[in-house]
């Protein structure tokens, strides 16, 4: 089942997170996915980004902030976020959400 997720520009910002598992360096991320969840590792191309060991920063659908998943995929071509439970790493039963953006008020940089 597809669910819609709407983010305003006011929900984005600079977030600090571990850059790599076991590394105490921090990197600032200011991206769509960084406003949604923390992750341990990622890979991707121009159509999709795959993230592993994620923890939600905000509630998504029925999942509260802090919920953990084995992986997530941000499909930029189709504007879909898929969350994969632990034990479902083969992607048989993902939780899918439509990604829709809205533009909020202006910010100063």
N, C-alpha and C positions, 0 to 999 in steps of 0.2 A: 504494500500500500504506500502511495506517495503522500507526503505531508508537505505543507508549505512552511518555509522558514523565512521570515522577513527581518532584516537587520537594518537599522538606521545608521547613518554615518557617525552618530554620536556614540555608538557602542564600540567603535574602533578606537585605536590608540596605540601607544607604545607598550609592549608587554615584555617582561623579562622571563626567560625560561632557560633551562639547561640546554646548551647547544648540542652536546652529545651525552649519551648515557655515561655516568661515571666521571664526567668532566665538570669541574666546578666553575668554569668560565661561563659568563652569561652573554647572550646575544640579544639585542633588541629587535623584535619583529614587529612590523606594522603592516600586516597583511590581513586579508579576509579570514583565512583559516586561524590566524593567531587570535582573532576575536572570538572564535568558537571553541578552541580546545588547545591543550598542551600536547606535545608529541615527543617521542624519543628519536625517531629517525624518519626520513622521507626520501622519496625519489619521484621523478615525474618527467613529463614532457609538456609540450604546448597544449595538449588536450586534457590531461588529467594529472592530478597529484595524489600520490599514495602516502599515507602516514601510518606509522606503527606505534603501538602502545599509547593510545590517546586517553586523555581525561578531559571531560567537558568543562568549560569555563562558565557556560550559561546553560540553562535548561533548553532542551531541544525535544519537541514533541512531549512524550510522557517521561522522558529521561531527565532527571534533575542534574544541576551543576554538580560536578564531582563524579558522575557516572564514568566508568572505565570501559573501553572497548579495545579489542585486539588491533583493529585498524580502521582507517577511514579513507574514503576516496572522494576527492573534490573533482568532479567531472566538469571542467570549464566549458567544454563544447556544448553540453546539454543542460548546464546549470542544475546539477544534481549532486547532493551530498549523500553518500552511503556510509553507514556505520556497520561494522562487522563485530559480532560478539566473539568472545574467546570461545574456542571450540568450533567456530565456523570460519576458520581462516581460508577455506576454499570458496567462500562467497556464495554459499547455497541459499542463505536466507538473510540478506542484508536489510537494514532499516533504511528506507530511502526518503529523502526530503528534497523538495524543489527549492532551489536557492533563488530568492528574489531580493533585490536591493532597493532601498529608497534613499534619496538624498536628503539629508537634514540641513540644519542651519550652517552658515559659513563658519569656518574656524580660522584662527590666525596661526601662521606657521613660524 
